[in-house]
Amino acid sequence: MTNSNNTMVLGFHYTLKNAKGELLDQSDADAGPLYFMTGSGQIIPGLEQKLLTMKTGDKANLKLAAADAYGERDEALVQDIPREKFPKKDVEIGQVFEIQYSENDLRLVTVTNLTLENVTLDANHPLAGEELHFDVTLEEVREATEEEISHGHAHEPNGHHH
Ligand code: ZN
């Protein structure tokens, strides 16, 4: 039986490196592939398009320019906040906070610098400005279930994962 809109679930293993060849992220060989549902926005569109051209067992390399991945860095998203306005007293470089910019705009910000007066916050995605190099292996392709479509995400084979 085919679901009405050909929504698929794909499982794949990956390693992700930047242009310098440094490892940024990888799927967990023990925990199994990463699963996503097509059209759910869970993975980068360019990566989703590439995986959709592959068959189970295929391996591929994919290079994505920053603009096609997490976007270019926007220096306007780097802001100095006076320490007396920052709610947390013992803050360290590299810490990540959720900040509610407006009602529907919750962002992750990273502390990138500290002075006696200011805390510097960077609201760019941590991978903004990075050219991404993926090595992927497509492990599984199947149609999404009605339950997955109603939830808007893929369910892992060994149970309900949210
Ligand atoms: Zn669900």
Boltz pocket constraint, residues with backbone or C-beta under 6 A from the ligand:
constraints:
  - pocket:
      binder: B
      contacts: [[A, 147], [A, 148], [A, 151], [A, 153], [A, 154], [A, 155], [A, 160], [A, 161], [A, 162]]
      max_distance: 6.0
